[in-house]
């Protein structure tokens, strides 16, 4: 006795394509939105303004956000380099583990980073 149906053709992985969980679609939607997010062009600062912010950041241990002059292939600015200045040399500074040359800095601003203990609301 042959129990196999010779007419049935298994579509393989294609039959599971419609079974996405809501978490999967939410993550996909978030990634799509992030790809379409554009960083606005910030005001070009002169070297004296940049040096002033860098010096104050080092002296007072303040966090900064730096917009780099470079743009991607679509002409959009990359995400800001964010963090504390941890060192430097005659060519630039190190923000956390990222080297930023002085001639790459378009804009630099002080920011306040939230502590992880203040991110969750327990109300």
Secondary structure, 3 states (H helix, E strand, C coil): CCCCCCCCCCCHHHHHCCCCCHHHHHHHHHHHHHHHCCECCCCCCCHHHHHHHHHHHHHHCCCEEEEECCECCCCCECCCEEECEEEECCCEEEECCEEEEHHHEEEEEECCCCCHHHCCCCC
